Amino acid sequence: MPKILEDDFSKLEYEGWTQVAGLYDQSWSNLTRQFIDPLMETADVSTGSKVLDIACGPGYVSQSLDEKGAVVTGIDFSPAMITLAKKLYPHIDFREGDAQQLEFPAASFDSVVMNFGMLHLAKPHDAIAEASRVLKKGGHFVFTVWAGPDKSPAARVMYGSIQKFADMKVNMPAAPDSYMFSDEKLCRQLLTENGFDGASFYFKYHLVEWLVPSAEFLFETELNAGVRTAALLRRQTKSTLEKIKANVVEGMQQFYDGTQYRLEFCGCIIAAVKSGNKKQEHKGH
């Protein structure tokens, strides 16, 4: 394990994604892929653009960028994810790497993107600083995070069930709040403090439907193909876990259309341009 990842939370994430990487495509991919197009539109990517895809996972964003003619480098701290990405898209440059300590020279990229990577980092502030460092002046940094339960109906069911029944005093490693970046004011502050132009700051909610086959699907996916929430769930007693599952399954009925479950999830598209002589507007505006 890389030395930078030796804190307890990073270790949990690193080991967790190593174990569940092979399950990603059949679990989360149909949800997270729905954010790729708005992410790329906001990133202002064109043919020949040098783009860094941080927390690239199986490489879905990298592949979409490649199809637009960008010169893509994808990094992920999980060797299992990088192995999968290389297998799926062997023509793209994928490397193991840590978002909080990028191994690239300053001003190397025209754009930096990250699709749902921030919530897996022990030091997300460092990742913002590093994204700024490797960007050229006028370059775009775009990332997505999950909106809080107040904005995301299906997430609210899962979150509410955990809050209602789970023992939150189980031994979990200290970690940043999962929803800290759904705070627009905080995002603006962190980006401007790290060399991004406040006038270019962009924050938008994006609501999608995730079609799943059963009322149990979300709970089972969180437990068997997730990392942070899965770790919390596995630390519960059997009876507690059963109560959480039953509550989630009951809550899923609101999304049933008679044949399948249309889970509503909300994410945030967040972006800014690195300060320089040339100011740019995001296409997403």
C-alpha positions as semicolon CSV with decimal commas, in nm:
position;residue;x (nm);y (nm);z (nm)
1;M;0,000;0,000;0,000
2;P;0,137;0,346;-0,087
3;K;0,268;0,532;0,217
4;I;0,035;0,825;0,157
5;L;-0,262;0,591;0,212
6;E;-0,171;0,460;0,555
7;D;-0,426;0,657;0,760
8;D;-0,718;0,441;0,875
9;F;-0,983;0,587;0,646
10;S;-0,765;0,566;0,336
11;K;-0,678;0,209;0,429
12;L;-1,047;0,124;0,458
13;E;-1,118;0,278;0,116
14;Y;-0,814;0,119;-0,046
15;E;-0,890;-0,229;0,082
16;G;-1,262;-0,187;0,019
17;W;-1,228;-0,096;-0,348
18;T;-0,976;-0,375;-0,395
19;Q;-1,243;-0,618;-0,282
20;V;-1,542;-0,480;-0,474
21;A;-1,386;-0,347;-0,796
22;G;-1,517;-0,641;-0,996
23;L;-1,873;-0,569;-0,880
24;Y;-1,882;-0,205;-0,989
25;D;-2,016;-0,256;-1,339
26;Q;-2,317;-0,458;-1,224
27;S;-2,388;-0,235;-0,926
28;W;-2,311;0,137;-0,934
29;S;-2,217;0,201;-1,296
30;N;-2,568;0,267;-1,432
31;L;-2,604;0,538;-1,169
32;T;-2,267;0,713;-1,185
33;R;-2,246;0,699;-1,566
34;Q;-2,545;0,933;-1,584
35;F;-2,321;1,215;-1,461
36;I;-2,053;1,174;-1,728
37;D;-2,214;1,390;-1,998
38;P;-2,286;1,693;-1,777
39;L;-1,940;1,659;-1,626
40;M;-1,774;1,665;-1,969
41;E;-1,991;1,949;-2,098
42;T;-1,881;2,160;-1,802
43;A;-1,515;2,063;-1,843
44;D;-1,496;2,230;-2,188
45;V;-1,305;1,940;-2,344
46;S;-1,212;1,947;-2,712
47;T;-0,995;1,749;-2,952
48;G;-0,637;1,744;-2,831
49;S;-0,715;1,863;-2,478
50;K;-0,492;1,705;-2,215
51;V;-0,724;1,576;-1,944
52;L;-0,656;1,408;-1,611
53;D;-0,933;1,179;-1,488
54;I;-0,883;1,138;-1,112
55;A;-1,040;0,842;-0,932
56;C;-1,106;0,698;-1,275
57;G;-1,236;0,365;-1,147
58;P;-1,311;0,127;-1,436
59;G;-1,240;0,406;-1,685
60;Y;-1,588;0,508;-1,801
61;V;-1,518;0,884;-1,789
62;S;-1,177;0,835;-1,950
63;Q;-1,334;0,643;-2,236
64;S;-1,593;0,917;-2,295
65;L;-1,319;1,180;-2,295
66;D;-1,114;0,970;-2,537
67;E;-1,412;0,949;-2,772
68;K;-1,423;1,330;-2,776
69;G;-1,063;1,337;-2,894
70;A;-0,902;1,431;-2,564
71;V;-0,559;1,301;-2,463
72;V;-0,652;1,126;-2,140
73;T;-0,462;1,004;-1,837
74;G;-0,666;0,815;-1,579
75;I;-0,547;0,755;-1,222
76;D;-0,693;0,563;-0,931
77;F;-0,547;0,456;-0,597
78;S;-0,696;0,107;-0,638
79;P;-0,474;-0,134;-0,836
80;A;-0,783;-0,351;-0,889
81;M;-0,965;-0,062;-1,057
82;I;-0,665;0,021;-1,276
83;T;-0,637;-0,343;-1,382
84;L;-1,005;-0,340;-1,476
85;A;-0,976;-0,009;-1,663
86;K;-0,677;-0,134;-1,864
87;K;-0,869;-0,448;-1,954
88;L;-1,176;-0,254;-2,068
89;Y;-0,992;0,028;-2,248
90;P;-0,635;-0,086;-2,324
91;H;-0,565;0,211;-2,553
92;I;-0,592;0,465;-2,267
93;D;-0,312;0,560;-2,027
94;F;-0,419;0,438;-1,683
95;R;-0,191;0,459;-1,380
96;E;-0,205;0,401;-1,007
97;G;-0,197;0,732;-0,826
98;D;-0,319;0,932;-0,529
99;A;-0,540;1,238;-0,584
100;Q;-0,386;1,400;-0,276
101;Q;-0,030;1,376;-0,410
102;L;-0,028;1,374;-0,789
103;E;0,288;1,264;-0,965
104;F;0,265;1,516;-1,249
105;P;0,449;1,845;-1,310
106;A;0,273;2,176;-1,256
107;A;0,054;2,304;-1,540
108;S;0,040;1,966;-1,715
109;F;-0,330;1,951;-1,805
110;D;-0,601;2,156;-1,975
111;S;-0,873;1,998;-1,763
112;V;-0,899;1,784;-1,452
113;V;-1,213;1,582;-1,381
114;M;-1,326;1,359;-1,094
115;N;-1,654;1,167;-1,096
116;F;-1,757;1,088;-0,736
117;G;-1,402;1,060;-0,608
118;M;-1,399;1,331;-0,341
119;L;-1,601;1,135;-0,085
120;H;-1,340;0,857;-0,089
121;L;-1,049;1,081;0,013
122;A;-0,913;1,137;0,363
123;K;-0,779;1,480;0,264
124;P;-1,005;1,623;-0,010
125;H;-0,861;1,972;0,048
126;D;-0,524;1,838;-0,069
127;A;-0,688;1,696;-0,381
128;I;-0,824;2,040;-0,472
129;A;-0,481;2,196;-0,420
130;E;-0,321;1,928;-0,637
131;A;-0,580;1,967;-0,912
132;S;-0,501;2,338;-0,917
133;R;-0,128;2,274;-0,930
134;V;-0,137;2,040;-1,230
135;L;-0,381;2,259;-1,426
136;K;-0,270;2,519;-1,677
137;K;-0,396;2,873;-1,622
138;G;-0,749;2,893;-1,759
139;G;-0,789;2,517;-1,718
140;H;-1,111;2,364;-1,590
141;F;-1,153;2,152;-1,277
142;V;-1,485;1,968;-1,265
143;F;-1,598;1,715;-1,009
144;T;-1,919;1,548;-0,897
145;V;-2,035;1,455;-0,548
146;W;-2,362;1,327;-0,406
147;A;-2,610;1,586;-0,289
148;G;-2,728;1,559;0,069
149;P;-3,027;1,341;0,166
150;D;-3,248;1,650;0,167
151;K;-3,205;1,676;-0,213
152;S;-3,177;1,306;-0,300
153;P;-3,494;1,098;-0,238
154;A;-3,346;0,746;-0,265
155;A;-3,037;0,840;-0,067
156;R;-3,268;0,985;0,198
157;V;-3,427;0,642;0,248
158;M;-3,091;0,474;0,302
159;Y;-2,954;0,757;0,518
160;G;-3,270;0,780;0,725
161;S;-3,279;0,405;0,789
162;I;-2,920;0,409;0,910
163;Q;-2,979;0,712;1,130
164;K;-3,289;0,550;1,279
165;F;-3,154;0,205;1,359
166;A;-2,773;0,186;1,331
167;D;-2,531;0,199;1,621
168;M;-2,320;0,498;1,514
169;K;-2,071;0,436;1,794
170;V;-1,916;0,134;1,623
171;N;-1,546;0,162;1,554
172;M;-1,527;0,353;1,225
173;P;-1,217;0,548;1,118
174;A;-1,234;0,926;1,130
175;A;-1,331;1,064;0,790
176;P;-1,461;1,380;0,622
177;D;-1,838;1,420;0,612
178;S;-1,977;1,229;0,313
179;Y;-2,184;1,529;0,208
180;M;-1,945;1,815;0,284
181;F;-1,911;1,911;-0,081
182;S;-2,285;1,942;-0,128
183;D;-2,238;2,274;0,057
184;E;-2,214;2,530;-0,225
185;K;-2,061;2,801;-0,008
186;L;-1,788;2,569;0,120
187;C;-1,706;2,452;-0,232
188;R;-1,666;2,808;-0,356
189;Q;-1,442;2,890;-0,061
190;L;-1,216;2,587;-0,105
191;L;-1,178;2,640;-0,477
192;T;-1,101;3,012;-0,453
193;E;-0,852;2,948;-0,172
194;N;-0,668;2,709;-0,403
195;G;-0,616;2,930;-0,705
196;F;-0,949;2,907;-0,884
197;D;-1,138;3,207;-1,020
198;G;-1,441;3,275;-0,802
199;A;-1,626;3,436;-1,094
200;S;-1,607;3,106;-1,283
201;F;-1,744;2,896;-0,997
202;Y;-2,023;2,663;-1,106
203;F;-2,252;2,454;-0,886
204;K;-2,556;2,268;-1,015
205;Y;-2,781;1,991;-0,883
206;H;-2,843;1,704;-1,123
207;L;-3,128;1,461;-1,050
208;V;-3,130;1,121;-1,222
209;E;-3,335;0,802;-1,219
210;W;-3,158;0,476;-1,143
211;L;-3,361;0,180;-1,267
212;V;-3,313;-0,124;-1,042
213;P;-3,488;-0,464;-1,039
214;S;-3,593;-0,499;-0,676
215;A;-3,668;-0,322;-0,350
216;E;-3,366;-0,494;-0,195
217;F;-3,121;-0,381;-0,464
218;L;-3,003;-0,057;-0,303
219;F;-2,944;-0,210;0,038
220;E;-2,765;-0,515;-0,107
221;T;-2,551;-0,294;-0,330
222;E;-2,449;-0,071;-0,041
223;L;-2,364;-0,376;0,170
224;N;-2,186;-0,587;-0,091
225;A;-2,047;-0,339;-0,346
226;G;-1,994;-0,027;-0,138
227;V;-1,709;0,073;0,092
228;R;-1,775;0,336;0,359
229;T;-2,144;0,258;0,415
230;A;-2,070;-0,114;0,380
231;A;-1,810;-0,091;0,657
232;L;-2,064;0,075;0,886
233;L;-2,331;-0,183;0,803
234;R;-2,098;-0,476;0,863
235;R;-2,022;-0,345;1,209
236;Q;-2,389;-0,372;1,311
237;T;-2,549;-0,667;1,487
238;K;-2,753;-0,908;1,279
239;S;-3,082;-0,784;1,425
240;T;-2,989;-0,420;1,364
241;L;-2,891;-0,496;1,006
242;E;-3,226;-0,667;0,950
243;K;-3,410;-0,360;1,082
244;I;-3,215;-0,129;0,851
245;K;-3,281;-0,351;0,551
246;A;-3,654;-0,380;0,625
247;N;-3,684;-0,003;0,657
248;V;-3,498;0,056;0,330
249;V;-3,711;-0,201;0,146
250;E;-4,027;-0,035;0,277
251;G;-3,899;0,305;0,170
252;M;-3,824;0,180;-0,181
253;Q;-4,194;0,124;-0,251
254;Q;-4,238;0,493;-0,332
255;F;-4,018;0,441;-0,640
256;Y;-4,200;0,134;-0,776
257;D;-4,377;0,189;-1,109
258;G;-4,540;-0,153;-1,132
259;T;-4,254;-0,329;-1,305
260;Q;-3,931;-0,183;-1,169
261;Y;-3,792;0,063;-0,918
262;R;-3,701;0,413;-1,037
263;L;-3,471;0,541;-0,767
264;E;-3,417;0,917;-0,765
265;F;-3,063;1,024;-0,683
266;C;-2,926;1,376;-0,687
267;G;-2,566;1,478;-0,741
268;C;-2,380;1,807;-0,768
269;I;-2,177;1,922;-1,066
270;I;-1,906;2,154;-0,933
271;A;-1,648;2,341;-1,138
272;A;-1,411;2,635;-1,158
273;V;-1,139;2,771;-1,383
274;K;-0,781;2,813;-1,263
275;S;-0,702;3,180;-1,224
276;G;-0,491;3,335;-1,496
277;N;-0,490;3,612;-1,751
278;K;-0,766;3,451;-1,951
279;K;-1,106;3,404;-1,790
280;Q;-1,343;3,150;-1,935
281;E;-1,706;3,061;-1,885
282;H;-1,825;2,705;-1,842
283;K;-2,034;2,553;-2,118
284;G;-2,262;2,425;-1,844
285;H;-2,389;2,781;-1,776
